[in-house]
Amino acid sequence: MSNEQVLLESKTMREEMVVKVSDERADEMFKKVKSLVLLPDNTNVTTEMVANYFEVSEETIRQVIVRHNDELKSDGLKVLTGKELSYIKSLCQIESRAKSLTIIPRRAILRIGMLLRDSIIAKQIRTYLLDVENNTKTEDKLIALTQDNNNAILLLQDNIQSLKDNNSIIITDNEELKHNIHMLINKVDELLEQPLFKIHENSSRLYDMLVINDFLSAMESLGVKNTYSNNYTLFNKEFENWSGINFGNKKINKKQYWISYYGIENIRQFIVGIKQGIIVKNDNGFWVSKSGIYSNKVEWKKVLAEFDNKCAYCGSDEILLAEHIIPQSSEGGVDLLFNVIPACSHCNDRKKTMGMKQWLEIKKQEGMTKEQIQKIRDHWERYYIKLELDI
């Protein structure tokens, strides 16, 4: 059975493929095969749009959705009704009297491409997916290296030479045991030569260069002296500040975590941002990007985590949008971290350009708690940065 046939038949293989592909990588695939038009939310498409993309009928897409509903829902496919439906219709200017609307994000589109047997476009998508190991960007491949695997690699690299040296003087009459040890060592050598581990090794070296050279230079330009035992400790402290990650007392290989979860490019962007004065510390000691949350992939994640991936106003965990405390249409309505919190589409649509004082009065009458209001104030005060005239 060919790999393409396995992809059509195997849910497990489809799952493995989808996990490997980031949204950015998916966009690259779509561009190579056929341009994909998204809704104005820049995330989803409708059933009709998917059918047009794969050049099949809408009924064919509906049948795929029915047969593989659980898979596609795990990728983010959602059926909108009520207020969510009204909001998306308004946002995307969809003229329809239908009482529901199926929206399909990138990963679900890719999975549909794995399931459509007779679509030429889908076949081309499968070709690119099956070649994903050769075409995927370095940072995307690193996501496949889990925390445990990364730590295991380091442990193997630290101990392999010791195993080789000591094996020659093992005192035992058990020849089978000696043979098994030799086989294990050889297997480890083979494993460490695999392309994925080579990518890990190269990214690890680049990380070292960035931290030891560029980061130290950036901090020295700010007049910061490293009082820690090494540069890595200082970098970990500052990148935890930037990302909002708090490891507490957990014992974790932070280097591997940063590389796997954020990628080398985001680490580089942080360091270069400090050098160029784009990422600065505010009066409270928090790193903030003067270019706004849309200029990086870190700050919006931090905001979502801060509010537990829920609407700051009502606590809903539905589709969350970047809500501006001071509206963008008003003076001071910037995209900077302090002015942005997560809001569900319903609250975002109702507030619009309303002032925060008036809006909170309405929300208090609807049950918004003092704790929720204080959390918004704390967010503003924590990340507030005084705007210069040239920004």
Secondary structure, DSSP 4 states (H G I P E B T S, - for coil): --HHHHHHH-HHHHHHHHHH--HHHHHHHHHHH---PPPTTSSEEEHHHHHHHHTS-HHHHHHHHHHTHHHHHHTT-EEE-HHHHHHHHHHHT-----S-EEEEEHHHHHHHHHH-SS-HHHHHHHHHHHTHHHHS-HHHHHHTS-HHHHHHHHHHHHHHHHHHHHHTT---S-HHHHHHHHHHHHHHHHHHTSHHHHHHHHHHHHHHHIIIIIIHHHHHHTT----SSSHHHHHHHHHHHHHT---TT----HHHHHHHHT-HHHHHHHHHHHHHTSEEE-TTS-EEETT-GGG-SSHHHHHHHHTTTS-TTT---SSEEEEESS-TTSTT---SGGGEEEEEHHHHHHHTT--HHHHHHHHHHTT--HHHHHHHHHHHHHH--PPPTT-
